[in-house]
Amino acid sequence: MKIVETLPNISEGKNKELINRIKDLSENFDKIWFISCKSDEYFNRSFISVVGELNEIEDFLIQMVKICGGKYKISEIIVGIIQNRCRRCHPDCTANIYNL
């Protein structure tokens, strides 16, 4: 099984309800673990740390985009996973794959 660590960030640092909905979303998946969320109200950003099985991470990120109102492009959010899958990781990519 491949475990992925991903650190999606969203342009929202003040809306605690939105962040809680993303955290609650992780509970809908068997192999997803919500690690942390760091929000910065001043810069209006939230950095979310999630670990899980590769296929479930992809599904989680797609659902996360829907929760955020669809204002983010799904392709931009999952590009790190796709690049890692191909082993052509960009230096700014925030997804890591671990073989277990």
N, C-alpha and C positions, 0 to 999 in steps of 0.2 A: 504494500500500500504506500502511495506517495502522499506525504503530508506537506501542505503548503502554508507558509506564513505570509500574510499579506497585510499591508498597512494603508488601506484606502484613506484618503482624506477628503473632506467635503467643505464647501464654503458655508459653513454654519457653525458658529461658536456660541450662540446665545439661546437657541431653541432646545431646551432640555427635553421636551416632549419628543422631538424628532430623534435625538440621540437615544433616548430610552426605547423608542420603537425599533431602532436598528439593533440595540442590544437584545431586546425581546425576540427579534427575528431569529437570532442565533439559536434560540431554544427550540425552533421548529426543525432543526437538523440534528441527526444523530451523531455526525462526525464533524461538528463545528464547535469550536471553543472560543468564546469572546474573551480576550485577554485584558484589554484596557481601552479606555478612551480618554484622550487629553484634549480638552477644549480651551480655546483662547478667545475670549469675548472681544478683546481689543483688535485682533487680526481677523476675527470672525471665521476661524478654522477649527475643525475637529479632526484629530488623527486617531484612527480606530485600528487596534491590533486584533487580528483574528487568525486562528490556526485551524486547519482542518484538512480533510481528504480533498484531493484535487477537484473532482467533479462536483462535490458539494460546495466548495469555495466558489466555483463559477456560478452555480445556482444562487448562492447567498448574495453575491455581488450584483447579479441581475435584479434580485428582489430588493436589494438595498437601493438601487437606482430608482425603482418604482416608488419606494417609500419617500425618497427625496424629491418626488414630484416630476421625475423624468428630465430635470434640467441638466443632467450630466450625460455625456455620451457613453453608452455601455462599452463601446470599443476602446475608449480611452481608459476605462477603469480596469478592464481585464487584459489589457495589452501586456502587462507584466507577466501574467500567468502564461499567455500564449508564447511570449518570447522565452520564458524559462523552459517551457515544454520543448521548444526547438533548440534549447541550449545556446541561444544567441541573446543573452541578457544585456540590456542597456544599462550603463552605470547608474542611471536614475531609477531603475526598476525597483519596486518594493515588494517583490514576491520571491520567496525562496522555497525550493523543493528539497525535501529530505526523504530518502529512501529508508523505510523501516522494514 
